[in-house]
Amino acid sequence: MWPSPPSIQRLSEIKVPTLVVVGDHDVTDILGVADILISKITGAKKVVIHRAGHHVNMENPKEFDRSVTDFLNNL
């Protein structure tokens, strides 16, 4: 069962700090989804993890951990 209205149309309802994390080697579709999230969620921040694909936290755990910790510390 699909939500109605579709979730993409309700992203602007998100009112909490949001971090979008992607790897610079992920597929184009996922990078595009990250850009949509950033454009639709007010105040969302995007972090691109270098030398990582789709499994960012496993492919570059130190940079991932640093990015998430920095985000949380700045709330």
ZIQUI-V914140 format. One record per backbone hydrogen bond with DSSP energy under -0.5 kcal/mol. NH is the residue of the N-H (numbers start at 1). CO is the residue of the C=O. E is the energy in kcal/mol with one decimal. If there is no record, write none. Layout:
# ZIQUI-V914140
NH | CO | E
NH | CO | E
This chain:
# ZIQUI-V914140
9 | 6 | -1.6
10 | 7 | -2.0
11 | 8 | -0.6
13 | 10 | -2.1
14 | 11 | -1.8
20 | 45 | -3.2
21 | 19 | -0.6
22 | 47 | -2.3
24 | 49 | -2.5
25 | 52 | -3.2
26 | 23 | -1.8
30 | 27 | -0.5
31 | 27 | -2.0
32 | 28 | -2.2
33 | 29 | -2.1
34 | 30 | -2.3
35 | 31 | -1.7
36 | 32 | -2.0
37 | 33 | -2.6
38 | 34 | -2.3
39 | 35 | -2.0
40 | 36 | -1.7
41 | 37 | -2.3
42 | 40 | -0.7
44 | 41 | -2.2
45 | 18 | -2.5
47 | 20 | -2.8
49 | 22 | -3.3
49 | 47 | -0.6
50 | 48 | -0.5
52 | 49 | -0.6
56 | 54 | -1.1
58 | 55 | -1.2
59 | 55 | -2.4
60 | 56 | -2.4
64 | 60 | -2.2
65 | 61 | -3.1
66 | 62 | -2.3
67 | 63 | -2.3
68 | 64 | -2.5
69 | 65 | -2.7
70 | 66 | -2.7
71 | 67 | -2.1
72 | 68 | -2.7
73 | 69 | -2.8
74 | 70 | -1.3
75 | 72 | -1.4
